[in-house]
Amino acid sequence: MLAVQRHERILEQLDKNKIIKVSELSRHLDVTEKTIRGDLEILEKRGLLKRIHGGAVLAEDEGRMLPIAERQLGHVDVKDAIAKKAVELIKPNDTILMDGGSTTISIAKLLGDIPITVITNDLKIANVLLPKTNVRLMVLGGTRIDSSSSLMGAQATEMLAKMRVNRLFFGTTGVSIEHGLTVFNSIHADWKKQIIACADHITLLADSTKFEKVALIQFASINDVNEIVTDSNLDEAVIEKLKSSQIQLHLAEI
């Protein structure tokens, strides 16, 4: 098993259990305890966990990236504001690809006033759009990953390969000027690479707390994005760096 695969499994266990033990990880991943301790040291240096005697726990700072479910439920007002700003970018008869996520669900709730086509792999988004007669809905097939509402796999990939869309709305776990866009899961990383490849215009949705954070696996550089919709709490230093690039920045007032 490659180191990045071990790191992915370690963070999955930490996300679920809030505490992990070296001895248990050693047995579970079939490597020595010395190897696990080295993995934990690397992940601690990246700010993804805090080592304790015999194991590790969640990082203590307010900006920690785990647990994922808790983070996704937070900042509801901010995500709604970002969604409203994003909807302003949509034109009649656009074909839009919407990745799964709490902010894209907020966008789906606001659609329906103008005729558009929406392609998604997320069942929650599809359910929101189902009664909207102005929205032509296409749902990508696949298999549900863990407890998420998103469908992924070979079937969805085959459908994507035949598509070209006007605009992609998608999210990420971490956004860094230097290290790009990152997530914790290799399956999600591969999926996001695929959806970026089939869109003419790439729109990243990310609240300000995600900036200058780095998760485990990079799936794109910051320059792969055409525009970013975020909130007005974004750090001024980050704003200045983005202004020097070709990326359009839209700040939602909160």
ZANU-101957 format. One record per residue (C-alpha): x negated, y negated, z negated; residue number from 1; residue in three letters. Coordinates in Angstrom, 3 decimals. Each point is the difference from the previous one (the first is absolute). Layout:
         u         v         w    k    r
         X         Y         Z  NUM  ala
...
//
This chain:
         u         v         w    k    r
     0.000     0.000     0.000    1  met
    -1.360    -3.410     0.979    2  leu
    -0.554    -2.643    -2.674    3  ala
     2.742    -2.253     1.391    4  val
     2.435     2.925    -0.169    5  gln
    -0.908     0.602    -3.647    6  arg
     0.425    -3.690    -0.767    7  his
     3.415     0.069     1.630    8  glu
     1.079     2.989    -2.099    9  arg
    -1.421    -1.538    -3.186   10  ile
     1.949    -3.233     0.523   11  leu
     3.167     1.959     0.808   12  glu
    -0.280     1.759    -3.365   13  gln
    -0.699    -3.276    -1.797   14  leu
     2.983    -1.643     1.667   15  asp
     2.269     2.823    -1.200   16  lys
    -1.397     0.652    -3.474   17  asn
    -1.602    -3.334    -1.046   18  lys
    -2.926     1.964    -1.487   19  ile
    -2.288     2.651     1.492   20  ile
    -2.545     2.379    -1.537   21  lys
    -3.331     0.968     1.502   22  val
     0.416     3.680    -0.945   23  ser
     3.431     0.273     1.636   24  glu
    -1.126    -1.789     3.160   25  leu
    -3.035     2.271     0.210   26  ser
     2.216     3.099    -0.009   27  arg
     2.642    -1.510     2.267   28  his
    -2.468    -1.203     2.650   29  leu
    -2.425     2.920    -0.410   30  asp
    -3.091    -2.151    -0.560   31  val
    -2.336    -0.502    -2.949   32  thr
     0.778    -2.390    -2.831   33  glu
    -3.141    -1.903     0.953   34  lys
     1.489    -0.623     3.460   35  thr
     3.271    -1.229    -1.531   36  ile
    -1.826    -2.341    -2.374   37  arg
    -1.853    -1.435     3.002   38  gly
     3.309    -0.476     1.829   39  asp
     1.510    -1.799    -2.985   40  leu
    -3.017    -2.284    -0.233   41  glu
     0.390    -0.988     3.660   42  ile
     3.741    -0.632    -0.383   43  leu
    -0.565    -2.043    -3.155   44  glu
    -2.518    -2.229     1.814   45  lys
     2.713    -0.660     2.593   46  arg
     2.411    -1.024    -2.745   47  gly
     2.407     2.884     0.614   48  leu
    -0.195     1.564    -3.471   49  leu
    -1.709    -0.241    -3.401   50  lys
    -2.153     2.842    -1.281   51  arg
     0.497     1.298    -3.528   52  ile
    -1.628     2.886    -1.863   53  his
     0.864     3.161     1.931   54  gly
     2.028    -1.675     2.719   55  gly
     1.538    -3.239     1.256   56  ala
     3.081    -2.200    -0.366   57  val
     1.648    -2.766     1.991   58  leu
    -1.948    -3.215     0.427   59  ala
     1.006    -2.555    -2.634   60  glu
     0.155    -3.252     1.982   61  asp
     3.344    -1.476     1.092   62  glu
    -0.952     0.268     3.654   63  gly
    -0.571     3.766    -0.082   64  arg
     1.156     1.952     3.037   65  met
     1.429     2.993    -1.865   66  leu
     2.594     1.248    -0.815   67  pro
     1.411    -0.385     3.507   68  ile
     3.705     0.399    -0.852   69  ala
    -0.200    -2.692    -2.683   70  glu
    -1.790    -2.368     2.361   71  arg
     2.543     0.525     2.782   72  gln
     2.873    -0.895    -2.311   73  leu
    -1.598    -3.275    -1.070   74  gly
     0.033    -3.472     1.533   75  his
     3.534     0.412     1.365   76  val
     0.642    -3.740     0.398   77  asp
    -3.330    -0.438     1.771   78  val
     0.699     2.864     2.397   79  lys
     3.441    -1.408     0.795   80  asp
    -1.563    -3.383     0.782   81  ala
    -2.576     1.647     2.278   82  ile
     2.792     1.924     1.741   83  ala
     1.955    -3.218     0.681   84  lys
    -3.111    -1.595     1.481   85  lys
    -0.673     3.061     2.143   86  ala
     3.537     0.074     1.427   87  val
    -0.564    -3.512     1.381   88  glu
    -2.611     1.498     2.345   89  leu
     2.476     2.373     1.680   90  ile
     1.504    -0.969     3.356   91  lys
     3.163     1.330     1.685   92  pro
    -0.532     3.319     1.809   93  asn
    -3.349     0.654    -1.665   94  asp
    -1.057     3.595    -0.511   95  thr
    -1.399     0.322    -3.509   96  ile
    -1.822     2.856    -1.716   97  leu
     0.517    -0.039    -3.772   98  met
    -2.226     2.018    -2.299   99  asp
     1.407     1.194    -3.317  100  gly
    -0.282    -2.172    -3.095  101  gly
     1.921    -2.211    -2.393  102  ser
    -0.625    -3.192     2.012  103  thr
     1.085     1.541     3.301  104  thr
     3.172     1.238    -1.704  105  ile
     0.646    -3.611    -1.023  106  ser
    -0.432    -1.007     3.649  107  ile
     2.462     2.684     1.108  108  ala
     2.641    -1.426    -2.348  109  lys
    -0.298    -3.403     1.724  110  leu
     0.319     1.291     3.571  111  leu
     3.179     0.157     2.053  112  gly
     0.642    -3.555     1.174  113  asp
    -1.764     0.405     3.349  114  ile
    -0.324     3.007     2.348  115  pro
    -3.263     1.898    -0.540  116  ile
    -1.395     3.518     0.150  117  thr
    -1.577     1.430    -3.143  118  val
    -2.161     3.121    -0.066  119  ile
    -0.864     1.439    -3.405  120  thr
    -1.111     3.169    -1.725  121  asn
     1.543    -1.044    -3.313  122  asp
     3.348     1.481    -1.022  123  leu
     0.836    -2.842    -2.400  124  lys
    -0.506    -2.585     2.734  125  ile
     2.092     2.093     2.396  126  ala
     2.787     0.242    -2.569  127  asn
     0.046    -3.792    -0.450  128  val
     0.110    -0.597     3.763  129  leu
     2.545     2.695     0.830  130  leu
     3.147    -2.193    -0.289  131  pro
    -1.534    -3.021     1.782  132  lys
     1.473    -0.005     3.506  133  thr
    -2.483    -2.546     1.355  134  asn
    -2.889     2.307    -0.845  135  val
    -0.884     2.808     2.385  136  arg
    -1.561     2.533    -2.353  137  leu
    -2.523     2.700     0.840  138  met
    -1.300     2.300    -2.743  139  val
    -3.302     1.830     0.460  140  leu
     0.097     3.650    -1.020  141  gly
    -2.391     1.751    -2.320  142  gly
    -0.413     1.432    -3.485  143  thr
     0.464    -1.903    -3.237  144  arg
    -3.238    -0.509    -1.919  145  ile
     0.372     0.663    -3.737  146  asp
     2.911    -2.033    -1.400  147  ser
    -0.236    -2.868     2.502  148  ser
     2.755    -0.854     2.469  149  ser
    -2.402    -0.068     2.955  150  ser
    -0.241     2.765     2.613  151  leu
    -3.424     0.856     1.448  152  met
    -1.624     2.743     2.008  153  gly
    -0.585     1.256     3.542  154  ala
     3.553    -0.703     1.161  155  gln
    -0.172    -3.661    -1.003  156  ala
    -3.488    -0.330     1.492  157  thr
     1.148     1.404     3.349  158  glu
     2.877    -2.477     0.130  159  met
    -2.295    -2.910    -0.879  160  leu
    -2.422     0.910     2.789  161  ala
     2.719    -0.733     2.565  162  lys
     1.057    -3.333    -1.495  163  met
    -0.959    -3.642     0.315  164  arg
     1.647    -2.525    -2.318  165  val
     0.014    -3.808    -0.161  166  asn
    -0.836    -0.206    -3.679  167  arg
    -1.047     2.159    -2.925  168  leu
     0.945    -0.838    -3.584  169  phe
    -2.074     1.986    -2.474  170  phe
    -1.564    -0.135    -3.440  171  gly
    -3.167     1.167    -1.693  172  thr
    -1.368     0.689    -3.471  173  thr
    -3.041    -2.261     0.149  174  gly
    -0.998    -2.959     2.190  175  val
    -3.621    -1.120     0.133  176  ser
    -1.696    -2.415     2.369  177  ile
    -3.166     2.095    -0.195  178  glu
     1.365     3.550    -0.390  179  his
     3.211    -0.276     2.025  180  gly
     3.300     1.755    -0.684  181  leu
    -0.055     3.003    -2.310  182  thr
     2.285     2.651    -1.487  183  val
    -0.489     2.931    -2.381  184  phe
     1.266     2.819     2.213  185  asn
    -1.663     1.316     3.189  186  ser
     3.384     0.963     1.470  187  ile
     1.246    -3.568    -0.398  188  his
    -3.276    -1.353     1.404  189  ala
     0.319     2.133     3.151  190  asp
     3.641    -1.018     0.405  191  trp
    -0.751    -3.710    -0.262  192  lys
    -2.767     0.321     2.607  193  lys
     2.563     1.535     2.359  194  gln
     2.675    -2.664    -0.470  195  ile
    -2.514    -2.817     0.452  196  ile
    -1.073     1.530     3.310  197  ala
     3.482    -0.144     1.559  198  cys
     0.925    -3.631    -0.799  199  ala
    -0.659    -3.170     2.012  200  asp
     0.153    -2.191    -3.110  201  his
    -1.139     1.153    -3.447  202  ile
     1.653    -1.658    -3.016  203  thr
    -1.268     0.887    -3.465  204  leu
     2.329    -0.499    -2.968  205  leu
    -1.895    -0.303    -3.283  206  ala
     0.636    -1.917    -3.198  207  asp
    -2.880    -2.060    -1.382  208  ser
    -0.900     2.541    -2.710  209  thr
    -1.235     2.444     2.669  210  lys
    -2.694    -2.309     1.348  211  phe
    -3.664     0.649    -0.707  212  glu
     0.942     3.465    -1.248  213  lys
    -1.515     3.168     1.480  214  val
     1.662     3.413    -0.222  215  ala
    -1.625     3.266     1.080  216  leu
     0.267     0.310     3.796  217  ile
    -0.301    -2.734     2.619  218  gln
     2.336     0.293     2.991  219  phe
    -0.533    -3.386     1.682  220  ala
    -2.130    -3.120    -0.167  221  ser
     1.549    -3.355    -0.835  222  ile
    -0.578    -1.040     3.630  223  asn
     2.308     2.758     1.251  224  asp
     2.889    -2.112    -1.335  225  val
     1.596    -2.826     2.019  226  asn
     1.827    -1.625    -2.887  227  glu
     0.575     0.351    -3.720  228  ile
     3.141    -0.854    -1.943  229  val
    -0.712    -0.471    -3.692  230  thr
     1.019    -2.302    -2.859  231  asp
    -1.145    -3.467    -1.014  232  ser
    -1.934     1.327    -3.011  233  asn
    -2.770     1.178     2.307  234  leu
    -3.416    -1.187    -1.201  235  asp
    -1.256    -3.113     1.799  236  glu
    -3.371     1.624     0.712  237  ala
     1.727     2.855     1.832  238  val
     2.170    -2.471     1.925  239  ile
    -3.096    -1.862     1.189  240  glu
    -1.663     3.232     1.147  241  lys
     3.109     1.021     1.948  242  leu
     0.274    -3.446     1.591  243  lys
    -3.473     0.468     1.483  244  ser
     1.205     3.153     1.765  245  ser
     2.539     0.414     2.808  246  gln
     2.620     1.366    -2.393  247  ile
     3.230    -1.981    -0.418  248  gln
     0.926    -0.459    -3.639  249  leu
     3.588    -0.485    -1.185  250  his
     0.483    -0.911    -3.671  251  leu
     3.404     0.617    -1.578  252  ala
     0.796    -2.537    -2.718  253  glu
     0.884     1.550    -3.358  254  ile
//
